[in-house]
Amino acid sequence: MIIKILFFGITADLVHTTHLTLDIDKDVKVASFKAVLESKYPQLKNVNSYAIAVNEAYASDDLILKENDTVAIIPPVSGG
C-alpha cells in the first residue's frame, strides 16, 4: 500500500527531501513502520527520538497505517 511521508527539521536534512511516497505492507503498525523507515534511511537512527503523526494527529506505536495515510516525521524540538 502507498503512504505519503513528510519530513521536518533535521529529519528532512538527513534524508535530503521533505516528502516522498513509500510502498509498505498492509496492516503495518507505526512501530514496524519506524523500523522499515530506519532500514531504508539508517541516518535517521542518529536522531535521538522523533514523533510520528498520521493524518495530522500524533500516533502511538500500535496504530495501524492505512492506504493513502500521510505520515509526518517530527524531530525533537528545543528552544527557549
Residue, then its C-alpha position, 0 to 999 in steps of 0.5 A: m500500500i502507498i503512504k505519503i511521508l513528510f519530513f521536518g527539521i533535521t529529519a528532512d536534512l538527513v534524508h535530503t527531501t521533505h516528502l516522498t511516497l513509500d510502498i509498505d505492507k498492509d496492516v503495518k503498525v507505526a512501530s514496524f513502520k519506524a523500523v522499515l523507515e530506519s532500514k531504508y534511511p539508517q541516518l535517521k537512527n542518529v536522531n535521538s527520538y522523533a514523533i510520528a503523526v498520521n493524518e495530522a494527529y500524533a500516533s502511538d506505536d500500535l496504530i495501524l497505517k492505512e492506504n493513502d495515510t500521510v505520515a509526518i516525521i517530527p524531530p525533537v524540538s528545543g528552544g527557549 
